[in-house]
Amino acid sequence: MIVSPVDTPWVGTINPAVKISQSPPNYNLIKFDMSRAGELTIRPEVHGLTTTLRFDTVEIYGLRRLPARFVVNGVLVPAANCSLVNTNIFQWTGLNLPMTAQSTIEWTTY
């Protein structure tokens, strides 16, 4: 391969002995984003494997105030599924969120 200086376009050849895999990866990559206070987005980035795995439990660490309302994908989660594990750890169970689909979890605090 021939590489040109940084300020000019790349010029070169590709070694035909190097094989680039066209098959999907053998893993799934899931990204968790806290874009603002009280909102968590779970987003699949790479779908390499078919899976029926689901998120049942989500724990949020470091909350300064107890969540009063909890909504997953626009649906209110019953209070029976919410618990305070520790002084700063809040847990939601029974969510049944597919790992291969995007989900948004929102909560409001007292």
Wavefront OBJ file of the C-alpha trace (Angstrom):
o trace
v 0.000 0.000 0.000
v 1.279 3.489 -0.868
v 0.277 6.351 1.417
v 0.398 9.955 0.250
v 1.182 13.030 2.395
v -1.584 14.243 4.691
v -2.542 17.312 2.663
v -3.212 15.393 -0.583
v -5.778 12.670 -1.353
v -4.878 9.062 -0.616
v -3.355 7.157 -3.519
v -2.512 3.499 -3.257
v -3.303 -0.094 -3.957
v -5.019 -2.739 -1.886
v -3.219 -5.984 -1.255
v -5.442 -8.725 -2.799
v -4.196 -11.183 -0.160
v -5.959 -9.189 2.562
v -9.498 -10.515 2.978
v -12.193 -8.174 4.276
v -15.025 -10.063 5.910
v -18.437 -9.388 4.426
v -20.250 -11.472 7.053
v -21.935 -9.798 10.025
v -20.022 -9.624 13.309
v -20.589 -12.376 15.841
v -21.654 -10.012 18.634
v -24.251 -7.409 19.522
v -23.227 -3.956 20.719
v -25.702 -2.009 22.832
v -25.179 1.643 23.740
v -26.595 3.284 26.874
v -26.991 7.078 26.699
v -27.988 9.507 29.425
v -28.757 12.510 27.236
v -30.351 14.507 30.039
v -31.279 14.020 33.685
v -34.056 11.486 34.031
v -33.708 9.852 30.616
v -31.839 6.704 29.578
v -31.799 5.483 25.979
v -30.814 1.883 25.223
v -29.836 1.636 21.563
v -28.514 -1.397 19.652
v -25.504 -0.278 17.581
v -24.455 -3.634 16.054
v -26.820 -6.539 15.319
v -24.439 -9.407 14.727
v -26.364 -12.153 16.480
v -30.012 -13.071 16.509
v -31.120 -13.187 20.102
v -34.245 -13.417 22.193
v -32.449 -11.999 25.244
v -34.280 -9.230 27.073
v -33.532 -6.644 29.724
v -35.662 -7.507 32.730
v -34.008 -5.331 35.374
v -32.463 -1.865 35.179
v -30.607 -0.300 38.090
v -29.652 3.358 38.246
v -26.831 4.259 40.634
v -26.115 7.642 42.177
v -29.590 9.145 42.205
v -29.801 12.019 44.652
v -33.593 11.910 44.829
v -36.065 9.053 44.736
v -37.889 8.633 41.386
v -41.623 9.253 41.698
v -42.714 8.262 38.175
v -41.110 5.785 35.793
v -42.006 5.406 32.098
v -40.598 2.919 29.552
v -41.286 3.594 25.874
v -44.224 5.804 26.827
v -45.815 3.263 29.197
v -46.013 3.940 32.926
v -44.288 1.219 34.995
v -46.334 0.103 38.038
v -44.964 1.091 41.441
v -44.790 -2.616 42.366
v -41.940 -3.000 39.830
v -39.876 -0.201 41.393
v -37.722 -0.482 44.492
v -34.983 1.302 46.362
v -32.076 -1.171 46.682
v -29.787 1.142 48.608
v -29.777 4.830 49.485
v -28.522 5.738 45.976
v -29.562 2.693 43.909
v -32.989 2.461 42.325
v -34.180 -0.722 40.598
v -36.927 -1.407 38.065
v -37.907 -5.027 37.328
v -40.213 -6.850 34.935
v -39.330 -4.577 32.013
v -39.011 -7.318 29.359
v -37.188 -5.034 26.888
v -35.759 -6.778 23.790
v -31.994 -6.275 23.446
v -32.373 -5.765 19.701
v -34.785 -2.815 19.922
v -34.271 0.766 21.041
v -35.892 1.669 24.356
v -36.257 4.916 26.266
v -36.548 4.962 30.038
v -37.683 8.195 31.693
v -38.207 9.079 35.326
v -39.131 12.084 37.384
v -38.047 12.648 40.970
v -39.758 14.034 44.046
l 1 2 3 4 5 6 7 8 9 10 11 12 13 14 15 16 17 18 19 20 21 22 23 24 25 26 27 28 29 30 31 32 33 34 35 36 37 38 39 40 41 42 43 44 45 46 47 48 49 50 51 52 53 54 55 56 57 58 59 60 61 62 63 64 65 66 67 68 69 70 71 72 73 74 75 76 77 78 79 80 81 82 83 84 85 86 87 88 89 90 91 92 93 94 95 96 97 98 99 100 101 102 103 104 105 106 107 108 109 110
